[in-house]
Amino acid sequence: MSQPRSGLLSGLVVGFIATLICTIAQAAALHYGARFIPAAFLAAGDGLWAMTAIAFAMALLLSLLVCLVRSSSRVLPWWSALCAIAAVALGWTTARATSTGGEPDLSLDRLRTTFPSELANLWSSLKDSWEPWLPLAAAALTAYLLVRIRVGRVRARQTSVTPPEDPTPAEPEYRAPFEPLQSPTSPPRPTGDLFTPRDTGRA
């Protein structure tokens, strides 16, 4: 009986595409979020809470896209968490690389020239402070839990739908070659002694 496909490969591809989508969405939220997010919330905690909320929203979007695959692989939640971290970190770097004086500068030349240096600056900030780790941890945990719940439901559904396998048939009794088949219900006729005379019933 064929086993149901886990959908791991499709989940990996969709997770990669979702990472690119969330990276662009993260950069756009950092560029234009001030038009929609209250200034008091943006200033709270030196912007840490706003960054965490945006990262949480990106993890929700990524999880929604990955859950469309309906995969039953247990690797997919870990892959989703990794993709969420990558999307948030790359979104930060892209937003910094495409801004000049706090204003968006959406030119490919600037992105190509400043992206490596901004990525190195992000790595330095991750080593020096714990604050950038909070949005990353929130995104990773959100993506992992949501995809893990989805995978668990898919596996439970597959288990309930898949019928049990047929039991293994019993092996036939071994007989030597040319051995006659004997009926198990009829006992063999006892044989008398060859040297004992037969009783013919005569006096």
Secondary structure, DSSP 8 states (H G I E B T S, - for coil): -------HHHHHHHHHHHHHHHHHHHHHHHHHGGGTS-HHHHHGGGGHHHHHHHHHHHHHHHHHHHHTT----TTHHHHHHHHHHHHHHHHHHHHHHTEETTEE---HHHHHHHHHHHHHHHHHHHHH-STTHHHHHHHHHHHHHHHHHHHHHHHHHHHHHS--------------TT-----SSS-------TTS----S--
